[in-house]
Amino acid sequence: MADQSTNSAQVAEADKGYWQANLRLIYISLVIWALVSFGFGILLRPLLSGIAVGGTDLGFWFAQQGSILVFLVLIFNYAWRMNKLDAEYGVEEE
């Protein structure tokens, strides 16, 4: 019986570590997404107006295209990192 409770405690600790790593990855992705879309596209747009990218200023580019491209990179990065995390904790898909 003690062996089963020890195994159960180890599984619970592994689950806790997995979800902490998952949440950390989600929080970092959300911060980057908010900084790029809201920060660069709206709040910092006047500061970025002097930098030209593709015929327009950098703030406008982030608001129109840059935030979408960063969002797509974040999606692929999240999927890649989660696959590595799943393999590390032994919960990968077959």
PyMOL Python script that loads the backbone (N, CA, C, O; Angstrom):
from pymol import cmd

cmd.read_pdbstr("""\
ATOM      1  N   MET A   1       0.821  -1.197   0.000  1.00  0.00           N
ATOM      2  CA  MET A   1       0.000   0.000   0.000  1.00  0.00           C
ATOM      3  C   MET A   1       0.867   1.264   0.000  1.00  0.00           C
ATOM      4  O   MET A   1       0.546   2.243  -0.674  1.00  0.00           O
ATOM      5  N   ALA A   2       1.955   1.236   0.751  1.00  0.00           N
ATOM      6  CA  ALA A   2       2.849   2.390   0.801  1.00  0.00           C
ATOM      7  C   ALA A   2       3.504   2.623  -0.544  1.00  0.00           C
ATOM      8  O   ALA A   2       3.758   3.765  -0.927  1.00  0.00           O
ATOM      9  N   ASP A   3       3.781   1.534  -1.270  1.00  0.00           N
ATOM     10  CA  ASP A   3       4.386   1.638  -2.591  1.00  0.00           C
ATOM     11  C   ASP A   3       3.447   2.344  -3.566  1.00  0.00           C
ATOM     12  O   ASP A   3       3.885   3.123  -4.413  1.00  0.00           O
ATOM     13  N   GLN A   4       2.155   2.063  -3.437  1.00  0.00           N
ATOM     14  CA  GLN A   4       1.166   2.687  -4.315  1.00  0.00           C
ATOM     15  C   GLN A   4       1.020   4.173  -4.006  1.00  0.00           C
ATOM     16  O   GLN A   4       0.860   4.970  -4.930  1.00  0.00           O
ATOM     17  N   SER A   5       1.071   4.566  -2.745  1.00  0.00           N
ATOM     18  CA  SER A   5       0.948   5.974  -2.385  1.00  0.00           C
ATOM     19  C   SER A   5       2.186   6.762  -2.813  1.00  0.00           C
ATOM     20  O   SER A   5       2.081   7.935  -3.171  1.00  0.00           O
ATOM     21  N   THR A   6       3.363   6.121  -2.776  1.00  0.00           N
ATOM     22  CA  THR A   6       4.587   6.768  -3.241  1.00  0.00           C
ATOM     23  C   THR A   6       4.523   6.996  -4.738  1.00  0.00           C
ATOM     24  O   THR A   6       4.891   8.067  -5.219  1.00  0.00           O
ATOM     25  N   ASN A   7       4.057   5.994  -5.483  1.00  0.00           N
ATOM     26  CA  ASN A   7       3.910   6.115  -6.927  1.00  0.00           C
ATOM     27  C   ASN A   7       2.893   7.200  -7.275  1.00  0.00           C
ATOM     28  O   ASN A   7       3.093   7.973  -8.213  1.00  0.00           O
ATOM     29  N   SER A   8       1.809   7.250  -6.517  1.00  0.00           N
ATOM     30  CA  SER A   8       0.782   8.266  -6.740  1.00  0.00           C
ATOM     31  C   SER A   8       1.325   9.665  -6.481  1.00  0.00           C
ATOM     32  O   SER A   8       0.981  10.604  -7.200  1.00  0.00           O
ATOM     33  N   ALA A   9       2.162   9.815  -5.474  1.00  0.00           N
ATOM     34  CA  ALA A   9       2.766  11.112  -5.168  1.00  0.00           C
ATOM     35  C   ALA A   9       3.735  11.533  -6.267  1.00  0.00           C
ATOM     36  O   ALA A   9       3.809  12.713  -6.609  1.00  0.00           O
ATOM     37  N   GLN A  10       4.484  10.567  -6.826  1.00  0.00           N
ATOM     38  CA  GLN A  10       5.408  10.879  -7.915  1.00  0.00           C
ATOM     39  C   GLN A  10       4.651  11.310  -9.166  1.00  0.00           C
ATOM     40  O   GLN A  10       5.071  12.239  -9.855  1.00  0.00           O
ATOM     41  N   VAL A  11       3.547  10.648  -9.461  1.00  0.00           N
ATOM     42  CA  VAL A  11       2.725  11.014 -10.621  1.00  0.00           C
ATOM     43  C   VAL A  11       2.135  12.407 -10.423  1.00  0.00           C
ATOM     44  O   VAL A  11       2.116  13.209 -11.357  1.00  0.00           O
ATOM     45  N   ALA A  12       1.660  12.699  -9.231  1.00  0.00           N
ATOM     46  CA  ALA A  12       1.088  14.019  -8.949  1.00  0.00           C
ATOM     47  C   ALA A  12       2.149  15.105  -9.084  1.00  0.00           C
ATOM     48  O   ALA A  12       1.853  16.188  -9.589  1.00  0.00           O
ATOM     49  N   GLU A  13       3.369  14.844  -8.647  1.00  0.00           N
ATOM     50  CA  GLU A  13       4.465  15.817  -8.762  1.00  0.00           C
ATOM     51  C   GLU A  13       4.843  16.026 -10.229  1.00  0.00           C
ATOM     52  O   GLU A  13       5.110  17.154 -10.643  1.00  0.00           O
ATOM     53  N   ALA A  14       4.866  14.949 -11.015  1.00  0.00           N
ATOM     54  CA  ALA A  14       5.161  15.068 -12.450  1.00  0.00           C
ATOM     55  C   ALA A  14       4.066  15.855 -13.160  1.00  0.00           C
ATOM     56  O   ALA A  14       4.353  16.688 -14.020  1.00  0.00           O
ATOM     57  N   ASP A  15       2.810  15.591 -12.799  1.00  0.00           N
ATOM     58  CA  ASP A  15       1.691  16.341 -13.392  1.00  0.00           C
ATOM     59  C   ASP A  15       1.799  17.823 -13.062  1.00  0.00           C
ATOM     60  O   ASP A  15       1.553  18.676 -13.914  1.00  0.00           O
ATOM     61  N   LYS A  16       2.163  18.118 -11.836  1.00  0.00           N
ATOM     62  CA  LYS A  16       2.303  19.515 -11.409  1.00  0.00           C
ATOM     63  C   LYS A  16       3.413  20.209 -12.196  1.00  0.00           C
ATOM     64  O   LYS A  16       3.244  21.350 -12.627  1.00  0.00           O
ATOM     65  N   GLY A  17       4.538  19.538 -12.385  1.00  0.00           N
ATOM     66  CA  GLY A  17       5.640  20.112 -13.162  1.00  0.00           C
ATOM     67  C   GLY A  17       5.264  20.326 -14.616  1.00  0.00           C
ATOM     68  O   GLY A  17       5.627  21.335 -15.221  1.00  0.00           O
ATOM     69  N   TYR A  18       4.532  19.367 -15.174  1.00  0.00           N
ATOM     70  CA  TYR A  18       4.083  19.480 -16.561  1.00  0.00           C
ATOM     71  C   TYR A  18       3.189  20.703 -16.746  1.00  0.00           C
ATOM     72  O   TYR A  18       3.381  21.485 -17.677  1.00  0.00           O
ATOM     73  N   TRP A  19       2.224  20.861 -15.863  1.00  0.00           N
ATOM     74  CA  TRP A  19       1.294  21.979 -16.011  1.00  0.00           C
ATOM     75  C   TRP A  19       1.956  23.311 -15.696  1.00  0.00           C
ATOM     76  O   TRP A  19       1.594  24.327 -16.290  1.00  0.00           O
ATOM     77  N   GLN A  20       2.910  23.334 -14.783  1.00  0.00           N
ATOM     78  CA  GLN A  20       3.638  24.577 -14.531  1.00  0.00           C
ATOM     79  C   GLN A  20       4.435  24.995 -15.763  1.00  0.00           C
ATOM     80  O   GLN A  20       4.459  26.172 -16.125  1.00  0.00           O
ATOM     81  N   ALA A  21       5.088  24.025 -16.406  1.00  0.00           N
ATOM     82  CA  ALA A  21       5.839  24.328 -17.631  1.00  0.00           C
ATOM     83  C   ALA A  21       4.894  24.776 -18.743  1.00  0.00           C
ATOM     84  O   ALA A  21       5.212  25.697 -19.496  1.00  0.00           O
ATOM     85  N   ASN A  22       3.739  24.131 -18.848  1.00  0.00           N
ATOM     86  CA  ASN A  22       2.750  24.494 -19.858  1.00  0.00           C
ATOM     87  C   ASN A  22       2.240  25.916 -19.621  1.00  0.00           C
ATOM     88  O   ASN A  22       2.175  26.717 -20.553  1.00  0.00           O
ATOM     89  N   LEU A  23       1.883  26.222 -18.392  1.00  0.00           N
ATOM     90  CA  LEU A  23       1.376  27.565 -18.078  1.00  0.00           C
ATOM     91  C   LEU A  23       2.444  28.629 -18.282  1.00  0.00           C
ATOM     92  O   LEU A  23       2.137  29.727 -18.746  1.00  0.00           O
ATOM     93  N   ARG A  24       3.688  28.327 -17.945  1.00  0.00           N
ATOM     94  CA  ARG A  24       4.777  29.282 -18.163  1.00  0.00           C
ATOM     95  C   ARG A  24       4.907  29.590 -19.655  1.00  0.00           C
ATOM     96  O   ARG A  24       5.077  30.748 -20.037  1.00  0.00           O
ATOM     97  N   LEU A  25       4.827  28.568 -20.492  1.00  0.00           N
ATOM     98  CA  LEU A  25       4.895  28.758 -21.937  1.00  0.00           C
ATOM     99  C   LEU A  25       3.722  29.595 -22.445  1.00  0.00           C
ATOM    100  O   LEU A  25       3.898  30.454 -23.308  1.00  0.00           O
ATOM    101  N   ILE A  26       2.531  29.346 -21.914  1.00  0.00           N
ATOM    102  CA  ILE A  26       1.354  30.124 -22.301  1.00  0.00           C
ATOM    103  C   ILE A  26       1.507  31.581 -21.876  1.00  0.00           C
ATOM    104  O   ILE A  26       1.221  32.481 -22.666  1.00  0.00           O
ATOM    105  N   TYR A  27       1.951  31.829 -20.651  1.00  0.00           N
ATOM    106  CA  TYR A  27       2.112  33.202 -20.168  1.00  0.00           C
ATOM    107  C   TYR A  27       3.143  33.974 -20.990  1.00  0.00           C
ATOM    108  O   TYR A  27       2.922  35.135 -21.336  1.00  0.00           O
ATOM    109  N   ILE A  28       4.262  33.335 -21.299  1.00  0.00           N
ATOM    110  CA  ILE A  28       5.288  34.000 -22.100  1.00  0.00           C
ATOM    111  C   ILE A  28       4.739  34.330 -23.486  1.00  0.00           C
ATOM    112  O   ILE A  28       4.978  35.422 -24.002  1.00  0.00           O
ATOM    113  N   SER A  29       4.013  33.402 -24.087  1.00  0.00           N
ATOM    114  CA  SER A  29       3.431  33.635 -25.414  1.00  0.00           C
ATOM    115  C   SER A  29       2.422  34.782 -25.379  1.00  0.00           C
ATOM    116  O   SER A  29       2.397  35.614 -26.286  1.00  0.00           O
ATOM    117  N   LEU A  30       1.595  34.828 -24.344  1.00  0.00           N
ATOM    118  CA  LEU A  30       0.610  35.902 -24.230  1.00  0.00           C
ATOM    119  C   LEU A  30       1.259  37.260 -24.031  1.00  0.00           C
ATOM    120  O   LEU A  30       0.792  38.258 -24.580  1.00  0.00           O
ATOM    121  N   VAL A  31       2.325  37.308 -23.257  1.00  0.00           N
ATOM    122  CA  VAL A  31       3.025  38.577 -23.042  1.00  0.00           C
ATOM    123  C   VAL A  31       3.643  39.075 -24.346  1.00  0.00           C
ATOM    124  O   VAL A  31       3.545  40.256 -24.678  1.00  0.00           O
ATOM    125  N   ILE A  32       4.278  38.165 -25.081  1.00  0.00           N
ATOM    126  CA  ILE A  32       4.866  38.549 -26.369  1.00  0.00           C
ATOM    127  C   ILE A  32       3.777  39.017 -27.328  1.00  0.00           C
ATOM    128  O   ILE A  32       3.939  40.032 -28.005  1.00  0.00           O
ATOM    129  N   TRP A  33       2.677  38.285 -27.387  1.00  0.00           N
ATOM    130  CA  TRP A  33       1.583  38.659 -28.279  1.00  0.00           C
ATOM    131  C   TRP A  33       1.000  40.025 -27.908  1.00  0.00           C
ATOM    132  O   TRP A  33       0.747  40.845 -28.790  1.00  0.00           O
ATOM    133  N   ALA A  34       0.787  40.276 -26.623  1.00  0.00           N
ATOM    134  CA  ALA A  34       0.240  41.562 -26.180  1.00  0.00           C
ATOM    135  C   ALA A  34       1.214  42.694 -26.458  1.00  0.00           C
ATOM    136  O   ALA A  34       0.806  43.775 -26.883  1.00  0.00           O
ATOM    137  N   LEU A  35       2.490  42.457 -26.223  1.00  0.00           N
ATOM    138  CA  LEU A  35       3.493  43.496 -26.465  1.00  0.00           C
ATOM    139  C   LEU A  35       3.547  43.868 -27.945  1.00  0.00           C
ATOM    140  O   LEU A  35       3.602  45.047 -28.294  1.00  0.00           O
ATOM    141  N   VAL A  36       3.532  42.862 -28.806  1.00  0.00           N
ATOM    142  CA  VAL A  36       3.635  43.131 -30.243  1.00  0.00           C
ATOM    143  C   VAL A  36       2.353  43.752 -30.783  1.00  0.00           C
ATOM    144  O   VAL A  36       2.404  44.757 -31.493  1.00  0.00           O
ATOM    145  N   SER A  37       1.200  43.161 -30.453  1.00  0.00           N
ATOM    146  CA  SER A  37      -0.043  43.653 -31.056  1.00  0.00           C
ATOM    147  C   SER A  37      -0.513  44.960 -30.419  1.00  0.00           C
ATOM    148  O   SER A  37      -0.812  45.917 -31.132  1.00  0.00           O
ATOM    149  N   PHE A  38      -0.581  45.013 -29.111  1.00  0.00           N
ATOM    150  CA  PHE A  38      -1.089  46.213 -28.447  1.00  0.00           C
ATOM    151  C   PHE A  38       0.014  47.242 -28.235  1.00  0.00           C
ATOM    152  O   PHE A  38      -0.180  48.433 -28.477  1.00  0.00           O
ATOM    153  N   GLY A  39       1.171  46.774 -27.782  1.00  0.00           N
ATOM    154  CA  GLY A  39       2.269  47.699 -27.483  1.00  0.00           C
ATOM    155  C   GLY A  39       2.837  48.356 -28.728  1.00  0.00           C
ATOM    156  O   GLY A  39       2.817  49.580 -28.852  1.00  0.00           O
ATOM    157  N   PHE A  40       3.349  47.538 -29.663  1.00  0.00           N
ATOM    158  CA  PHE A  40       3.974  48.098 -30.867  1.00  0.00           C
ATOM    159  C   PHE A  40       2.945  48.671 -31.830  1.00  0.00           C
ATOM    160  O   PHE A  40       3.205  49.684 -32.480  1.00  0.00           O
ATOM    161  N   GLY A  41       1.785  48.039 -31.931  1.00  0.00           N
ATOM    162  CA  GLY A  41       0.786  48.476 -32.904  1.00  0.00           C
ATOM    163  C   GLY A  41      -0.009  49.689 -32.474  1.00  0.00           C
ATOM    164  O   GLY A  41      -0.487  50.441 -33.323  1.00  0.00           O
ATOM    165  N   ILE A  42      -0.165  49.903 -31.158  1.00  0.00           N
ATOM    166  CA  ILE A  42      -1.011  51.002 -30.687  1.00  0.00           C
ATOM    167  C   ILE A  42      -0.239  51.978 -29.803  1.00  0.00           C
ATOM    168  O   ILE A  42      -0.129  53.158 -30.133  1.00  0.00           O
ATOM    169  N   LEU A  43       0.291  51.495 -28.688  1.00  0.00           N
ATOM    170  CA  LEU A  43       0.913  52.389 -27.714  1.00  0.00           C
ATOM    171  C   LEU A  43       2.218  53.011 -28.210  1.00  0.00           C
ATOM    172  O   LEU A  43       2.449  54.204 -28.019  1.00  0.00           O
ATOM    173  N   LEU A  44       3.059  52.217 -28.838  1.00  0.00           N
ATOM    174  CA  LEU A  44       4.356  52.713 -29.279  1.00  0.00           C
ATOM    175  C   LEU A  44       4.374  53.158 -30.739  1.00  0.00           C
ATOM    176  O   LEU A  44       5.439  53.442 -31.287  1.00  0.00           O
ATOM    177  N   ARG A  45       3.217  53.221 -31.362  1.00  0.00           N
ATOM    178  CA  ARG A  45       3.160  53.594 -32.775  1.00  0.00           C
ATOM    179  C   ARG A  45       3.767  54.967 -33.052  1.00  0.00           C
ATOM    180  O   ARG A  45       4.501  55.101 -34.031  1.00  0.00           O
ATOM    181  N   PRO A  46       3.502  55.991 -32.247  1.00  0.00           N
ATOM    182  CA  PRO A  46       4.136  57.291 -32.527  1.00  0.00           C
ATOM    183  C   PRO A  46       5.670  57.234 -32.475  1.00  0.00           C
ATOM    184  O   PRO A  46       6.341  57.938 -33.230  1.00  0.00           O
ATOM    185  N   LEU A  47       6.222  56.402 -31.589  1.00  0.00           N
ATOM    186  CA  LEU A  47       7.677  56.290 -31.507  1.00  0.00           C
ATOM    187  C   LEU A  47       8.267  55.543 -32.697  1.00  0.00           C
ATOM    188  O   LEU A  47       9.422  55.765 -33.062  1.00  0.00           O
ATOM    189  N   LEU A  48       7.482  54.664 -33.299  1.00  0.00           N
ATOM    190  CA  LEU A  48       7.958  53.854 -34.413  1.00  0.00           C
ATOM    191  C   LEU A  48       7.645  54.464 -35.770  1.00  0.00           C
ATOM    192  O   LEU A  48       7.954  53.867 -36.802  1.00  0.00           O
ATOM    193  N   SER A  49       7.037  55.645 -35.784  1.00  0.00           N
ATOM    194  CA  SER A  49       6.588  56.230 -37.051  1.00  0.00           C
ATOM    195  C   SER A  49       7.733  56.660 -37.952  1.00  0.00           C
ATOM    196  O   SER A  49       7.530  56.777 -39.161  1.00  0.00           O
ATOM    197  N   GLY A  50       8.915  56.898 -37.428  1.00  0.00           N
ATOM    198  CA  GLY A  50      10.040  57.339 -38.254  1.00  0.00           C
ATOM    199  C   GLY A  50      10.774  56.211 -38.951  1.00  0.00           C
ATOM    200  O   GLY A  50      11.616  56.461 -39.814  1.00  0.00           O
ATOM    201  N   ILE A  51      10.469  54.971 -38.590  1.00  0.00           N
ATOM    202  CA  ILE A  51      11.161  53.823 -39.169  1.00  0.00           C
ATOM    203  C   ILE A  51      10.302  53.253 -40.300  1.00  0.00           C
ATOM    204  O   ILE A  51       9.165  52.839 -40.075  1.00  0.00           O
ATOM    205  N   ALA A  52      10.852  53.236 -41.509  1.00  0.00           N
ATOM    206  CA  ALA A  52      10.091  52.776 -42.673  1.00  0.00           C
ATOM    207  C   ALA A  52      10.308  51.285 -42.916  1.00  0.00           C
ATOM    208  O   ALA A  52      11.439  50.798 -42.904  1.00  0.00           O
ATOM    209  N   VAL A  53       9.209  50.574 -43.136  1.00  0.00           N
ATOM    210  CA  VAL A  53       9.241  49.150 -43.477  1.00  0.00           C
ATOM    211  C   VAL A  53       8.229  48.932 -44.599  1.00  0.00           C
ATOM    212  O   VAL A  53       7.034  49.162 -44.413  1.00  0.00           O
ATOM    213  N   GLY A  54       8.700  48.496 -45.745  1.00  0.00           N
ATOM    214  CA  GLY A  54       7.793  48.205 -46.855  1.00  0.00           C
ATOM    215  C   GLY A  54       6.973  49.389 -47.322  1.00  0.00           C
ATOM    216  O   GLY A  54       5.836  49.208 -47.758  1.00  0.00           O
ATOM    217  N   GLY A  55       7.505  50.581 -47.246  1.00  0.00           N
ATOM    218  CA  GLY A  55       6.797  51.764 -47.715  1.00  0.00           C
ATOM    219  C   GLY A  55       5.884  52.403 -46.689  1.00  0.00           C
ATOM    220  O   GLY A  55       5.204  53.378 -47.007  1.00  0.00           O
ATOM    221  N   THR A  56       5.846  51.893 -45.483  1.00  0.00           N
ATOM    222  CA  THR A  56       5.013  52.469 -44.426  1.00  0.00           C
ATOM    223  C   THR A  56       5.813  52.488 -43.122  1.00  0.00           C
ATOM    224  O   THR A  56       6.899  51.914 -43.047  1.00  0.00           O
ATOM    225  N   ASP A  57       5.279  53.140 -42.112  1.00  0.00           N
ATOM    226  CA  ASP A  57       6.027  53.204 -40.857  1.00  0.00           C
ATOM    227  C   ASP A  57       5.887  51.897 -40.070  1.00  0.00           C
ATOM    228  O   ASP A  57       4.934  51.142 -40.263  1.00  0.00           O
ATOM    229  N   LEU A  58       6.841  51.647 -39.190  1.00  0.00           N
ATOM    230  CA  LEU A  58       6.925  50.387 -38.471  1.00  0.00           C
ATOM    231  C   LEU A  58       5.728  50.148 -37.552  1.00  0.00           C
ATOM    232  O   LEU A  58       5.279  49.010 -37.416  1.00  0.00           O
ATOM    233  N   GLY A  59       5.210  51.186 -36.928  1.00  0.00           N
ATOM    234  CA  GLY A  59       4.030  51.037 -36.071  1.00  0.00           C
ATOM    235  C   GLY A  59       2.817  50.569 -36.842  1.00  0.00           C
ATOM    236  O   GLY A  59       2.084  49.695 -36.380  1.00  0.00           O
ATOM    237  N   PHE A  60       2.599  51.141 -38.008  1.00  0.00           N
ATOM    238  CA  PHE A  60       1.485  50.710 -38.855  1.00  0.00           C
ATOM    239  C   PHE A  60       1.698  49.277 -39.330  1.00  0.00           C
ATOM    240  O   PHE A  60       0.750  48.494 -39.384  1.00  0.00           O
ATOM    241  N   TRP A  61       2.951  48.929 -39.677  1.00  0.00           N
ATOM    242  CA  TRP A  61       3.246  47.576 -40.128  1.00  0.00           C
ATOM    243  C   TRP A  61       2.940  46.559 -39.035  1.00  0.00           C
ATOM    244  O   TRP A  61       2.368  45.505 -39.313  1.00  0.00           O
ATOM    245  N   PHE A  62       3.317  46.868 -37.782  1.00  0.00           N
ATOM    246  CA  PHE A  62       2.999  45.955 -36.686  1.00  0.00           C
ATOM    247  C   PHE A  62       1.497  45.832 -36.489  1.00  0.00           C
ATOM    248  O   PHE A  62       0.998  44.739 -36.220  1.00  0.00           O
ATOM    249  N   ALA A  63       0.777  46.923 -36.616  1.00  0.00           N
ATOM    250  CA  ALA A  63      -0.676  46.885 -36.428  1.00  0.00           C
ATOM    251  C   ALA A  63      -1.355  46.083 -37.526  1.00  0.00           C
ATOM    252  O   ALA A  63      -2.342  45.396 -37.262  1.00  0.00           O
ATOM    253  N   GLN A  64      -0.850  46.155 -38.751  1.00  0.00           N
ATOM    254  CA  GLN A  64      -1.514  45.506 -39.878  1.00  0.00           C
ATOM    255  C   GLN A  64      -0.992  44.108 -40.193  1.00  0.00           C
ATOM    256  O   GLN A  64      -1.784  43.211 -40.479  1.00  0.00           O
ATOM    257  N   GLN A  65       0.314  43.904 -40.148  1.00  0.00           N
ATOM    258  CA  GLN A  65       0.868  42.624 -40.566  1.00  0.00           C
ATOM    259  C   GLN A  65       1.773  41.991 -39.521  1.00  0.00           C
ATOM    260  O   GLN A  65       1.745  40.776 -39.328  1.00  0.00           O
ATOM    261  N   GLY A  66       2.558  42.790 -38.861  1.00  0.00           N
ATOM    262  CA  GLY A  66       3.557  42.261 -37.933  1.00  0.00           C
ATOM    263  C   GLY A  66       2.964  41.459 -36.801  1.00  0.00           C
ATOM    264  O   GLY A  66       3.495  40.409 -36.439  1.00  0.00           O
ATOM    265  N   SER A  67       1.867  41.940 -36.234  1.00  0.00           N
ATOM    266  CA  SER A  67       1.268  41.207 -35.112  1.00  0.00           C
ATOM    267  C   SER A  67       0.692  39.868 -35.571  1.00  0.00           C
ATOM    268  O   SER A  67       0.710  38.896 -34.816  1.00  0.00           O
ATOM    269  N   ILE A  68       0.185  39.812 -36.794  1.00  0.00           N
ATOM    270  CA  ILE A  68      -0.344  38.549 -37.323  1.00  0.00           C
ATOM    271  C   ILE A  68       0.796  37.562 -37.550  1.00  0.00           C
ATOM    272  O   ILE A  68       0.676  36.384 -37.214  1.00  0.00           O
ATOM    273  N   LEU A  69       1.898  38.038 -38.120  1.00  0.00           N
ATOM    274  CA  LEU A  69       3.047  37.157 -38.357  1.00  0.00           C
ATOM    275  C   LEU A  69       3.646  36.662 -37.047  1.00  0.00           C
ATOM    276  O   LEU A  69       4.007  35.490 -36.935  1.00  0.00           O
ATOM    277  N   VAL A  70       3.753  37.533 -36.066  1.00  0.00           N
ATOM    278  CA  VAL A  70       4.269  37.124 -34.757  1.00  0.00           C
ATOM    279  C   VAL A  70       3.319  36.117 -34.118  1.00  0.00           C
ATOM    280  O   VAL A  70       3.767  35.155 -33.495  1.00  0.00           O
ATOM    281  N   PHE A  71       2.027  36.326 -34.265  1.00  0.00           N
ATOM    282  CA  PHE A  71       1.044  35.386 -33.730  1.00  0.00           C
ATOM    283  C   PHE A  71       1.213  33.997 -34.360  1.00  0.00           C
ATOM    284  O   PHE A  71       1.161  32.988 -33.657  1.00  0.00           O
ATOM    285  N   LEU A  72       1.414  33.946 -35.670  1.00  0.00           N
ATOM    286  CA  LEU A  72       1.632  32.660 -36.341  1.00  0.00           C
ATOM    287  C   LEU A  72       2.919  31.989 -35.849  1.00  0.00           C
ATOM    288  O   LEU A  72       2.943  30.776 -35.641  1.00  0.00           O
ATOM    289  N   VAL A  73       3.975  32.764 -35.666  1.00  0.00           N
ATOM    290  CA  VAL A  73       5.223  32.212 -35.131  1.00  0.00           C
ATOM    291  C   VAL A  73       4.999  31.679 -33.721  1.00  0.00           C
ATOM    292  O   VAL A  73       5.527  30.625 -33.367  1.00  0.00           O
ATOM    293  N   LEU A  74       4.224  32.393 -32.918  1.00  0.00           N
ATOM    294  CA  LEU A  74       3.929  31.930 -31.557  1.00  0.00           C
ATOM    295  C   LEU A  74       3.146  30.612 -31.567  1.00  0.00           C
ATOM    296  O   LEU A  74       3.388  29.747 -30.726  1.00  0.00           O
ATOM    297  N   ILE A  75       2.229  30.457 -32.491  1.00  0.00           N
ATOM    298  CA  ILE A  75       1.457  29.214 -32.588  1.00  0.00           C
ATOM    299  C   ILE A  75       2.379  28.043 -32.899  1.00  0.00           C
ATOM    300  O   ILE A  75       2.310  27.008 -32.236  1.00  0.00           O
ATOM    301  N   PHE A  76       3.246  28.195 -33.905  1.00  0.00           N
ATOM    302  CA  PHE A  76       4.152  27.111 -34.268  1.00  0.00           C
ATOM    303  C   PHE A  76       5.173  26.842 -33.159  1.00  0.00           C
ATOM    304  O   PHE A  76       5.521  25.689 -32.905  1.00  0.00           O
ATOM    305  N   ASN A  77       5.647  27.887 -32.508  1.00  0.00           N
ATOM    306  CA  ASN A  77       6.577  27.726 -31.395  1.00  0.00           C
ATOM    307  C   ASN A  77       5.902  26.978 -30.240  1.00  0.00           C
ATOM    308  O   ASN A  77       6.507  26.095 -29.633  1.00  0.00           O
ATOM    309  N   TYR A  78       4.660  27.330 -29.942  1.00  0.00           N
ATOM    310  CA  TYR A  78       3.934  26.655 -28.863  1.00  0.00           C
ATOM    311  C   TYR A  78       3.749  25.172 -29.176  1.00  0.00           C
ATOM    312  O   TYR A  78       3.949  24.326 -28.305  1.00  0.00           O
ATOM    313  N   ALA A  79       3.370  24.856 -30.403  1.00  0.00           N
ATOM    314  CA  ALA A  79       3.172  23.455 -30.793  1.00  0.00           C
ATOM    315  C   ALA A  79       4.485  22.678 -30.695  1.00  0.00           C
ATOM    316  O   ALA A  79       4.503  21.555 -30.191  1.00  0.00           O
ATOM    317  N   TRP A  80       5.568  23.258 -31.167  1.00  0.00           N
ATOM    318  CA  TRP A  80       6.872  22.605 -31.118  1.00  0.00           C
ATOM    319  C   TRP A  80       7.327  22.384 -29.681  1.00  0.00           C
ATOM    320  O   TRP A  80       7.782  21.297 -29.323  1.00  0.00           O
ATOM    321  N   ARG A  81       7.199  23.437 -28.854  1.00  0.00           N
ATOM    322  CA  ARG A  81       7.622  23.326 -27.451  1.00  0.00           C
ATOM    323  C   ARG A  81       6.745  22.355 -26.678  1.00  0.00           C
ATOM    324  O   ARG A  81       7.244  21.641 -25.808  1.00  0.00           O
ATOM    325  N   MET A  82       5.452  22.309 -26.972  1.00  0.00           N
ATOM    326  CA  MET A  82       4.568  21.364 -26.283  1.00  0.00           C
ATOM    327  C   MET A  82       4.879  19.931 -26.675  1.00  0.00           C
ATOM    328  O   MET A  82       4.789  19.031 -25.839  1.00  0.00           O
ATOM    329  N   ASN A  83       5.243  19.701 -27.932  1.00  0.00           N
ATOM    330  CA  ASN A  83       5.650  18.358 -28.340  1.00  0.00           C
ATOM    331  C   ASN A  83       6.889  17.915 -27.568  1.00  0.00           C
ATOM    332  O   ASN A  83       6.975  16.765 -27.137  1.00  0.00           O
ATOM    333  N   LYS A  84       7.853  18.828 -27.393  1.00  0.00           N
ATOM    334  CA  LYS A  84       9.037  18.504 -26.610  1.00  0.00           C
ATOM    335  C   LYS A  84       8.683  18.262 -25.149  1.00  0.00           C
ATOM    336  O   LYS A  84       9.213  17.343 -24.525  1.00  0.00           O
ATOM    337  N   LEU A  85       7.796  19.073 -24.607  1.00  0.00           N
ATOM    338  CA  LEU A  85       7.373  18.926 -23.211  1.00  0.00           C
ATOM    339  C   LEU A  85       6.601  17.624 -23.016  1.00  0.00           C
ATOM    340  O   LEU A  85       6.786  16.935 -22.013  1.00  0.00           O
ATOM    341  N   ASP A  86       5.747  17.290 -23.961  1.00  0.00           N
ATOM    342  CA  ASP A  86       5.011  16.020 -23.896  1.00  0.00           C
ATOM    343  C   ASP A  86       5.969  14.833 -23.888  1.00  0.00           C
ATOM    344  O   ASP A  86       5.788  13.889 -23.118  1.00  0.00           O
ATOM    345  N   ALA A  87       6.982  14.882 -24.742  1.00  0.00           N
ATOM    346  CA  ALA A  87       7.968  13.789 -24.799  1.00  0.00           C
ATOM    347  C   ALA A  87       8.767  13.706 -23.498  1.00  0.00           C
ATOM    348  O   ALA A  87       9.090  12.617 -23.023  1.00  0.00           O
ATOM    349  N   GLU A  88       9.079  14.864 -22.934  1.00  0.00           N
ATOM    350  CA  GLU A  88       9.857  14.904 -21.688  1.00  0.00           C
ATOM    351  C   GLU A  88       9.081  14.262 -20.535  1.00  0.00           C
ATOM    352  O   GLU A  88       9.666  13.574 -19.699  1.00  0.00           O
ATOM    353  N   TYR A  89       7.777  14.484 -20.492  1.00  0.00           N
ATOM    354  CA  TYR A  89       6.953  13.950 -19.405  1.00  0.00           C
ATOM    355  C   TYR A  89       6.257  12.633 -19.781  1.00  0.00           C
ATOM    356  O   TYR A  89       5.503  12.085 -18.976  1.00  0.00           O
ATOM    357  N   GLY A  90       6.502  12.123 -20.989  1.00  0.00           N
ATOM    358  CA  GLY A  90       5.963  10.851 -21.385  1.00  0.00           C
ATOM    359  C   GLY A  90       4.475  10.837 -21.690  1.00  0.00           C
ATOM    360  O   GLY A  90       3.811   9.817 -21.504  1.00  0.00           O
ATOM    361  N   VAL A  91       3.948  11.955 -22.156  1.00  0.00           N
ATOM    362  CA  VAL A  91       2.515  12.033 -22.489  1.00  0.00           C
ATOM    363  C   VAL A  91       2.304  12.363 -23.965  1.00  0.00           C
ATOM    364  O   VAL A  91       1.262  12.894 -24.350  1.00  0.00           O
ATOM    365  N   GLU A  92       3.320  12.036 -24.798  1.00  0.00           N
ATOM    366  CA  GLU A  92       3.203  12.350 -26.229  1.00  0.00           C
ATOM    367  C   GLU A  92       2.153  11.469 -26.893  1.00  0.00           C
ATOM    368  O   GLU A  92       1.809  10.393 -26.404  1.00  0.00           O
ATOM    369  N   GLU A  93       1.656  11.962 -28.022  1.00  0.00           N
ATOM    370  CA  GLU A  93       0.676  11.212 -28.791  1.00  0.00           C
ATOM    371  C   GLU A  93       1.373  10.139 -29.603  1.00  0.00           C
ATOM    372  O   GLU A  93       2.543  10.273 -29.961  1.00  0.00           O
ATOM    373  N   GLU A  94       0.640   9.072 -29.889  1.00  0.00           N
ATOM    374  CA  GLU A  94       1.231   7.981 -30.680  1.00  0.00           C
ATOM    375  C   GLU A  94       0.968   8.167 -32.146  1.00  0.00           C
ATOM    376  O   GLU A  94       1.391   7.345 -32.958  1.00  0.00           O
TER     377      GLU A  94
END
""", "prot")
cmd.dss("prot")
cmd.show_as("cartoon", "prot")
cmd.util.cbc("prot")
cmd.orient("prot")
